[in-house]
Amino acid sequence: MDSNKAGRAGEFYIAYVLEKNGIECHHVDLQGTDLWCQLENGKMFTVQVKSATTPFRRKDSRNKGGLARWVYGFCLTTAKKADFTIYLALDQERFIVETAEQVGKKKSKQITPRAFTTVRQAEGIELLKGFF
């Protein structure tokens, strides 16, 4: 799957999961913003979805056991930052949520496959629901 198709699939997958969890979503085609979201209390926020289809082997990294370290890579070069960035591992159908402050001015992010847990995903949904 090419990156454009993966990105679009990721945006709609995240919208589906958020809607299922009581967060109304509208897909938009704006630079730096993929979803406009509204909570039941009327508060609105923006989301940028970053999707990766499969992890890749980092060339420069070895863990203590001598095994290669696998990571998902996400490009963060968009000038405008949304209120939240969601990193989606498409092959696992799991995601991690970060605030704009957590993303900061990073140009890229690498996340290990084991970081994408159901607990972190649930925490991310709660973070979104707690937006003020």
Phi, psi and omega in degrees: 000129179287164187296327178294317179292320178296319179297315180294317178299318179297319179299315181288327176296314180296317178302317179300310183296318180294316177301318179298336181257019173085015178249113180290134183232144174231124179285130178232157181246073180236149179293122178088354179222128180251327183227137167258125186239147179227132177275167179299333180277003177094348179293140181242150176209166181248152181227137169249128181258129175244119185248143172228137184276320180210155177285161175234162182274120176289129183285330188263009189229134173228137177274181185300329180278000179082006180271149179295149179263126180259139181216157167266139179250136181230130178270131183238038187274001179297134183294314182272131179257134175284171177299324180224148170244133177246122177264119184246126170267097186302319183293336178263344187054047177224154183217165177232137181252137172229146174284165177301324179295321178293322179290318178058224183255021180299145178265338179203166178213139175239134182228134179287150180303323183290347178286339181275089182246162176294328178294312179296324178295315179297321177297321178295318178297319178295323176299315178297315182294336180269009182296134177243000000 
